[in-house]
Amino acid sequence: MKKNRIKYHFSLKTKEELEALTHEELLKYVKDLQDNSTQEKPPKNSNNSSISPSSEIAPPDKKNKKSQSLREKSSKSVGAQFGREGRTLLQSSTPDEIIEVPFTLSTCKKCGIDISAVVATLKEKRQVVDLELSSIDTKISEYQSFSKKCPSCGYDNHDNNFSASVTPNVSYGKTIIAVVSYLSTSQYMSNKRVVSLLWNLFNITLSEGSVNNLLSKASKLSQGEITKIQMLLSKSAIIGIDETGCKVNGSKHWHWTFQDKDNTLIVANKSRGTKVITDTFETGFKNACVVHDNYSSYSSLECVSEQLCLAHKMRDLNYAIECDDTKLSKALKLLMSEAMKDHKEVLMPSQRVRLKQEYDKMLEHLLTMPTIDKSETQKQVKSFQKSKDKIFTFLLDENIPPDNNASERAIRNVKVKQKVSGQFKSLEGAQNYANLRSIIDTARKRGLNEFEVLKTVIEGNSVF
């Protein structure tokens, strides 16, 4: 609830001063008191707005306060659910080494008779899985080119037919490039830690500058797969978009994500404007329903339909409820929640059309209800009125999500990278990370080994 706060320039009177006032003076004082009274709004936090938990100055006071989490309590029991296929470490049928444990008993443990002449039989097998680091060694390949001197003119004909990956004088191979890319991008390691790990485990000498150069090289080698991911996304039926800020050499830049169930594309840019979308996808999303958080950059999308992130809308309603505690805000929140539950039901396309029509009518009815001028509830009602055609699009298709959580998960890794490794030193470095992370996330979505995919892409082979 809002709390009343008196403006600093208005002086409150004591009880004695109030008793001395005439009726007219008392009425004037009450009127002045109302004019100088303002309502203090509760602070915004991760429960009632889009503020991330990590950026809160102080966590919300949860003492004697009902949780506003959007996640509802489930009837499922704690832990693994019934029918879940468990996984355990299985023994190998082809061990690399067999070590027989010496049989040291000479007499029977029970009766004491001599058993030294009895032939032992296999009773139990135990296996230990370990790494053999001594077998992982640096392989140095020397490429030699030759020349022939012309017997007529004496010209030295050098057949300099080296592949593009073999550069003068000494260069690092594709496996090392893949390892560096994996450690930096997937495991979020800083350049300094990558250098330390490669030296301590594999006796490979690298500098932090060399790590940057290898990441840049890997990014260029992955460009063909990035273009392919971009093409697949342009033809997708459902696209999620999100963006997050990142630091590049001390200044604010942005990482964007465009993703569907099989592909993820991350793009680094100085801008947060619509131009980033149009430059990345020149023809727009003519076949897609685009799921987003209603940021202004998405206001002119070329697409079939749009779905706003209801998780964002419900957090905004949480704030309106904290401020005003109106039945209207609570009804709007309940309507969103019920629609998301109905979305999970197995329905025919015609049933989904009717369901959306019913929810559109209920929303329209709620938006016609009176509100207090300049209240948070009124702000939310105006916001819903502007975007009411994008609220229940997800009800038409079971594959359209009612929120943009998948895109937020896809872009979260940028924040993790910065927390672990610090800022990006250049826009090129930020884009190198974006390209390699796009490869890794797309591999994960398709159930592929991300390191093997990186290695395959760096070797110049197609994966996607």
Legacy VTK file of the C-alpha trace (Angstrom):
# vtk DataFile Version 3.0
C-alpha trace
ASCII
DATASET POLYDATA
POINTS 464 float
0.000 0.000 0.000
1.085 3.584 -0.565
2.154 5.572 2.494
1.249 9.229 2.970
4.195 11.606 3.288
3.999 15.318 4.092
6.005 17.690 1.926
8.981 19.167 3.754
7.893 22.812 3.364
4.548 22.271 5.131
4.676 22.768 8.922
2.478 20.588 11.141
0.697 22.254 14.023
0.704 21.053 17.607
-2.466 20.061 19.505
-2.496 23.379 21.345
-2.257 25.313 18.060
-5.105 23.289 16.541
-7.369 23.973 19.535
-6.787 27.698 19.101
-7.943 27.708 15.428
-11.374 28.899 14.355
-13.647 26.656 12.274
-12.670 28.387 9.007
-8.951 28.267 9.891
-9.232 24.574 10.722
-10.930 23.814 7.369
-8.185 25.741 5.553
-5.520 23.849 7.488
-7.068 20.470 6.528
-7.226 21.548 2.883
-3.559 22.640 2.965
-2.676 19.345 4.607
-4.305 17.412 1.754
-2.567 19.558 -0.861
0.834 18.991 0.714
0.402 15.265 1.278
1.973 12.907 -1.261
1.793 9.154 -1.487
5.075 7.302 -1.191
5.331 4.361 -3.592
7.007 1.107 -2.587
10.484 0.533 -4.077
10.760 -1.523 -7.231
12.575 -4.853 -7.050
12.840 -8.154 -8.920
9.400 -9.250 -7.660
7.413 -6.290 -8.969
9.416 -5.114 -11.994
11.965 -6.186 -14.593
14.878 -5.235 -12.334
17.280 -8.177 -12.090
17.990 -9.554 -8.591
21.720 -8.863 -8.992
21.152 -5.144 -9.616
18.996 -4.495 -6.547
20.533 -2.067 -4.071
18.949 -4.038 -1.261
16.808 -7.188 -1.374
13.079 -6.740 -0.736
11.954 -7.062 2.865
10.312 -10.482 3.014
9.426 -10.392 6.718
5.682 -10.917 7.242
5.162 -10.387 3.514
3.448 -12.780 1.147
5.656 -14.036 -1.660
4.968 -12.461 -5.060
6.810 -15.065 -7.066
5.150 -15.815 -10.386
5.874 -19.515 -9.890
2.887 -21.214 -8.308
3.114 -24.063 -5.828
2.932 -27.446 -7.526
1.211 -30.595 -6.282
4.299 -32.619 -7.240
6.481 -34.085 -4.531
10.005 -32.832 -3.867
12.803 -34.514 -5.847
12.738 -36.780 -8.886
9.278 -37.513 -10.246
7.736 -40.938 -10.765
8.723 -42.465 -14.100
11.900 -40.444 -14.445
14.693 -42.491 -15.966
17.654 -42.383 -13.609
21.284 -42.281 -14.649
24.197 -43.943 -12.931
27.870 -44.592 -13.660
28.023 -47.944 -15.462
30.956 -50.308 -15.722
32.673 -50.687 -19.089
32.762 -54.054 -20.829
36.160 -53.185 -22.347
38.424 -51.792 -19.619
41.814 -50.496 -20.716
43.611 -52.175 -17.848
42.799 -55.180 -15.623
44.467 -55.353 -12.230
43.995 -58.562 -10.247
43.805 -57.974 -6.499
46.154 -60.484 -4.762
44.389 -63.236 -2.797
46.055 -63.149 0.641
43.944 -65.617 2.633
45.509 -69.047 3.354
42.832 -70.461 5.671
39.025 -70.430 5.662
37.558 -67.543 7.633
34.802 -69.819 9.023
36.372 -73.212 9.800
40.105 -72.488 9.555
40.938 -75.219 7.011
43.865 -74.642 4.599
42.635 -73.229 1.224
45.993 -72.310 -0.345
45.657 -75.062 -2.990
42.095 -74.077 -4.011
41.767 -72.329 -7.411
40.408 -68.790 -7.003
37.329 -67.736 -9.022
36.201 -64.208 -9.959
33.887 -62.833 -7.274
33.633 -59.045 -7.767
34.665 -56.367 -10.259
35.238 -52.713 -9.416
36.264 -50.059 -11.920
37.930 -46.668 -11.523
37.444 -44.008 -14.223
40.383 -41.617 -14.411
42.307 -39.404 -16.824
45.671 -40.406 -18.267
47.237 -36.996 -18.647
50.598 -38.421 -19.696
49.018 -39.590 -22.974
47.831 -36.052 -23.773
50.867 -34.475 -25.330
51.664 -31.616 -27.646
51.879 -32.668 -31.276
54.119 -30.518 -33.477
53.606 -30.900 -37.220
56.190 -29.399 -39.557
55.053 -28.493 -43.059
57.880 -28.283 -45.637
57.556 -26.686 -49.048
60.044 -27.042 -51.887
61.357 -25.072 -54.835
62.920 -25.847 -58.186
65.507 -23.655 -59.936
64.872 -23.170 -63.633
67.854 -24.574 -65.602
67.279 -21.985 -68.339
66.869 -18.632 -66.522
67.861 -19.605 -62.998
64.526 -18.505 -61.429
63.777 -20.204 -58.095
60.220 -21.617 -58.425
58.789 -21.964 -54.928
55.551 -23.967 -54.703
54.148 -22.157 -51.637
50.995 -24.258 -51.423
50.387 -24.134 -47.665
46.806 -24.332 -46.388
45.317 -21.182 -44.877
45.628 -22.581 -41.351
49.410 -23.057 -41.656
50.859 -19.595 -41.124
54.494 -18.476 -40.754
56.519 -19.233 -38.594
54.766 -21.200 -35.857
51.011 -21.276 -35.316
48.550 -23.056 -33.053
46.486 -25.925 -34.417
42.716 -26.258 -34.662
42.362 -28.417 -31.549
44.069 -25.778 -29.399
41.832 -23.106 -30.967
38.775 -25.238 -30.121
39.948 -25.790 -26.518
40.596 -22.070 -26.000
37.195 -21.201 -27.514
35.422 -23.760 -25.335
37.097 -22.653 -22.101
36.531 -18.947 -22.765
33.001 -19.115 -24.147
31.319 -22.137 -22.604
33.149 -22.177 -19.251
33.395 -18.348 -18.994
37.105 -18.448 -18.149
39.181 -15.283 -18.341
42.162 -15.161 -20.685
44.521 -15.340 -17.717
42.916 -18.533 -16.408
42.898 -20.095 -19.889
46.647 -19.442 -20.136
47.202 -20.972 -16.685
45.135 -24.096 -17.393
46.810 -24.884 -20.714
50.263 -24.498 -19.157
49.592 -26.584 -16.041
47.701 -29.432 -17.728
49.208 -29.613 -21.209
52.487 -27.655 -20.966
51.304 -25.335 -23.756
52.686 -21.790 -23.607
50.210 -19.052 -24.552
49.928 -15.356 -23.813
46.673 -13.539 -23.066
47.069 -11.715 -26.367
47.374 -15.066 -28.157
44.092 -16.168 -26.555
42.394 -13.089 -28.037
43.881 -13.844 -31.451
42.725 -17.486 -31.323
39.183 -16.442 -30.317
39.122 -13.996 -33.227
40.306 -16.737 -35.589
37.677 -19.173 -34.288
34.968 -16.538 -34.729
35.938 -15.987 -38.379
36.005 -19.734 -39.056
32.499 -20.057 -37.588
30.990 -17.350 -39.786
29.567 -19.853 -42.274
27.590 -21.633 -39.546
26.460 -18.276 -38.106
25.030 -17.340 -41.504
23.260 -20.686 -41.634
21.732 -20.177 -38.162
20.614 -16.707 -39.245
18.932 -18.139 -42.339
17.147 -20.861 -40.331
15.840 -18.293 -37.855
14.520 -16.076 -40.661
12.298 -18.992 -41.744
11.224 -20.056 -38.252
7.571 -19.983 -37.162
8.242 -18.802 -33.589
11.045 -16.362 -32.684
12.056 -14.993 -29.288
13.995 -11.716 -29.021
15.727 -10.094 -26.075
18.673 -7.809 -25.362
20.929 -6.989 -22.438
23.560 -4.389 -21.724
27.269 -5.174 -21.739
30.412 -3.191 -21.051
32.861 -2.735 -23.922
36.017 -0.885 -22.907
34.063 1.027 -20.248
31.125 2.093 -22.435
27.592 0.673 -22.658
26.887 -1.693 -25.544
24.265 -4.374 -26.129
24.059 -8.085 -26.806
20.944 -9.214 -28.647
19.569 -12.725 -28.912
17.287 -14.190 -31.571
16.265 -17.772 -30.839
13.839 -20.596 -31.478
13.692 -24.186 -30.188
16.646 -25.338 -32.342
18.779 -22.247 -32.970
20.289 -19.307 -31.083
21.908 -16.247 -32.636
23.646 -13.644 -30.439
24.696 -10.275 -31.867
26.825 -7.523 -30.278
26.085 -3.910 -31.167
26.509 -0.338 -29.929
22.794 0.271 -30.385
19.628 -0.911 -28.686
17.480 0.392 -31.523
15.323 -1.247 -34.194
18.133 -0.907 -36.746
19.929 -3.859 -35.143
16.941 -6.095 -35.970
16.549 -4.819 -39.522
20.284 -5.108 -40.205
20.389 -8.676 -38.891
17.163 -9.803 -40.585
16.634 -7.594 -43.609
13.388 -9.316 -44.657
11.967 -9.399 -41.139
10.095 -12.404 -39.726
7.419 -12.902 -42.347
6.612 -16.459 -41.221
6.902 -15.983 -37.466
5.146 -15.096 -34.282
7.664 -12.961 -32.386
7.793 -13.214 -28.593
9.254 -10.168 -26.835
9.001 -7.943 -23.755
7.332 -4.967 -25.494
10.472 -2.815 -25.583
10.031 0.126 -27.974
12.536 -1.303 -30.495
10.032 -4.067 -31.279
7.165 -1.690 -32.131
7.683 -1.910 -35.915
8.445 -5.605 -36.397
7.635 -7.249 -39.718
6.023 -10.496 -38.619
2.829 -12.566 -38.706
1.910 -11.937 -35.059
3.384 -10.921 -31.711
3.225 -12.266 -28.158
4.180 -10.106 -25.210
5.988 -11.649 -22.276
3.307 -12.161 -19.624
5.952 -12.677 -16.941
6.913 -9.012 -17.413
3.258 -7.931 -17.358
2.542 -9.868 -14.170
5.535 -8.349 -12.383
4.255 -4.901 -13.385
0.846 -5.867 -11.974
2.571 -6.923 -8.746
3.874 -3.381 -8.420
0.429 -1.912 -9.136
-1.042 -4.161 -6.440
1.610 -3.018 -3.951
0.830 0.617 -4.739
-2.961 0.596 -5.086
-4.213 -2.818 -3.919
-7.145 -2.600 -6.360
-9.428 -5.451 -7.380
-8.799 -4.532 -11.022
-5.035 -5.184 -10.833
-5.656 -8.469 -9.040
-8.277 -9.467 -11.638
-5.881 -8.726 -14.516
-3.168 -10.808 -12.859
-5.606 -13.674 -12.261
-6.717 -13.501 -15.918
-3.102 -13.879 -17.106
-2.535 -16.776 -14.731
-5.693 -18.644 -15.800
-4.858 -18.175 -19.486
-1.421 -19.749 -18.969
-3.048 -22.731 -17.255
-5.562 -23.195 -20.104
-2.693 -22.966 -22.598
-1.332 -26.262 -21.250
-4.540 -28.135 -22.051
-4.749 -30.371 -25.127
-7.136 -28.505 -27.448
-8.187 -28.544 -31.094
-7.303 -25.469 -33.214
-10.957 -24.400 -33.333
-11.182 -24.682 -29.545
-8.094 -22.512 -29.184
-9.619 -19.828 -31.383
-12.771 -19.742 -29.208
-10.673 -19.756 -26.040
-8.688 -16.730 -27.203
-11.912 -14.907 -28.110
-13.268 -15.502 -24.598
-10.121 -14.205 -22.952
-10.054 -11.185 -25.270
-13.615 -10.348 -24.184
-12.756 -10.685 -20.495
-9.711 -8.467 -20.948
-11.750 -5.882 -22.852
-14.301 -5.841 -20.036
-11.656 -5.319 -17.347
-10.037 -2.516 -19.323
-13.311 -0.554 -19.351
-13.507 -0.465 -15.536
-12.887 2.921 -13.854
-9.474 3.680 -12.362
-7.998 6.380 -10.161
-6.314 9.109 -12.175
-2.482 8.811 -12.369
-2.470 5.625 -10.298
-0.261 2.630 -11.094
-3.386 0.646 -11.931
-4.348 3.240 -14.522
-0.834 3.056 -16.007
-1.172 -0.704 -16.381
-4.626 -0.402 -17.926
-3.307 2.053 -20.526
-0.404 -0.301 -21.251
-2.800 -3.231 -21.769
-5.038 -1.119 -24.005
-2.102 -0.331 -26.309
-1.040 -3.963 -26.613
-4.246 -5.937 -26.042
-3.947 -7.694 -29.412
-0.588 -9.166 -28.322
-1.594 -10.536 -24.912
-3.320 -13.854 -25.730
-1.700 -14.774 -29.067
-0.115 -17.817 -27.377
-3.544 -19.410 -26.855
-3.803 -20.043 -30.614
-0.794 -22.377 -30.740
0.479 -24.782 -28.094
4.067 -24.103 -29.264
3.952 -20.334 -28.651
5.176 -19.610 -25.109
3.322 -17.044 -22.965
6.627 -15.594 -21.779
10.061 -14.708 -23.102
11.979 -16.839 -20.600
13.793 -18.828 -23.313
15.309 -15.635 -24.735
16.251 -14.421 -21.264
18.035 -17.710 -20.617
19.828 -17.366 -23.963
21.080 -13.874 -23.118
21.896 -14.555 -19.446
25.258 -16.120 -20.355
26.522 -12.667 -21.377
26.056 -11.463 -17.791
27.732 -14.579 -16.412
30.698 -14.075 -18.754
31.130 -10.476 -17.613
30.839 -11.360 -13.929
33.507 -14.045 -14.265
35.832 -12.523 -16.851
35.105 -8.789 -16.723
34.228 -6.424 -19.566
34.982 -6.895 -23.253
37.945 -4.852 -24.449
36.517 -4.162 -27.923
33.315 -4.521 -29.924
35.118 -7.105 -32.060
35.837 -9.141 -28.927
32.187 -8.898 -27.865
31.082 -10.109 -31.313
33.632 -12.941 -31.264
32.089 -14.133 -28.007
28.594 -13.744 -29.523
29.479 -15.878 -32.569
31.056 -18.685 -30.565
28.267 -18.645 -27.981
25.711 -18.902 -30.804
27.438 -22.096 -31.997
27.532 -23.548 -28.466
23.903 -22.744 -27.598
22.641 -24.092 -30.921
24.630 -27.298 -30.356
23.115 -27.661 -26.866
19.584 -27.239 -28.185
20.195 -30.019 -30.681
21.705 -32.364 -28.103
25.195 -32.230 -29.630
28.563 -32.242 -27.865
29.434 -28.549 -27.847
33.204 -29.043 -27.850
33.063 -31.482 -30.751
30.833 -29.055 -32.633
33.287 -26.200 -32.038
36.169 -28.381 -33.207
34.264 -29.462 -36.328
33.352 -25.869 -37.222
36.945 -24.657 -36.710
38.151 -27.481 -38.980
35.972 -25.980 -41.706
33.226 -28.605 -41.732
29.465 -27.992 -41.679
27.432 -28.977 -38.613
24.057 -27.251 -38.846
LINES 1 465
464 0 1 2 3 4 5 6 7 8 9 10 11 12 13 14 15 16 17 18 19 20 21 22 23 24 25 26 27 28 29 30 31 32 33 34 35 36 37 38 39 40 41 42 43 44 45 46 47 48 49 50 51 52 53 54 55 56 57 58 59 60 61 62 63 64 65 66 67 68 69 70 71 72 73 74 75 76 77 78 79 80 81 82 83 84 85 86 87 88 89 90 91 92 93 94 95 96 97 98 99 100 101 102 103 104 105 106 107 108 109 110 111 112 113 114 115 116 117 118 119 120 121 122 123 124 125 126 127 128 129 130 131 132 133 134 135 136 137 138 139 140 141 142 143 144 145 146 147 148 149 150 151 152 153 154 155 156 157 158 159 160 161 162 163 164 165 166 167 168 169 170 171 172 173 174 175 176 177 178 179 180 181 182 183 184 185 186 187 188 189 190 191 192 193 194 195 196 197 198 199 200 201 202 203 204 205 206 207 208 209 210 211 212 213 214 215 216 217 218 219 220 221 222 223 224 225 226 227 228 229 230 231 232 233 234 235 236 237 238 239 240 241 242 243 244 245 246 247 248 249 250 251 252 253 254 255 256 257 258 259 260 261 262 263 264 265 266 267 268 269 270 271 272 273 274 275 276 277 278 279 280 281 282 283 284 285 286 287 288 289 290 291 292 293 294 295 296 297 298 299 300 301 302 303 304 305 306 307 308 309 310 311 312 313 314 315 316 317 318 319 320 321 322 323 324 325 326 327 328 329 330 331 332 333 334 335 336 337 338 339 340 341 342 343 344 345 346 347 348 349 350 351 352 353 354 355 356 357 358 359 360 361 362 363 364 365 366 367 368 369 370 371 372 373 374 375 376 377 378 379 380 381 382 383 384 385 386 387 388 389 390 391 392 393 394 395 396 397 398 399 400 401 402 403 404 405 406 407 408 409 410 411 412 413 414 415 416 417 418 419 420 421 422 423 424 425 426 427 428 429 430 431 432 433 434 435 436 437 438 439 440 441 442 443 444 445 446 447 448 449 450 451 452 453 454 455 456 457 458 459 460 461 462 463
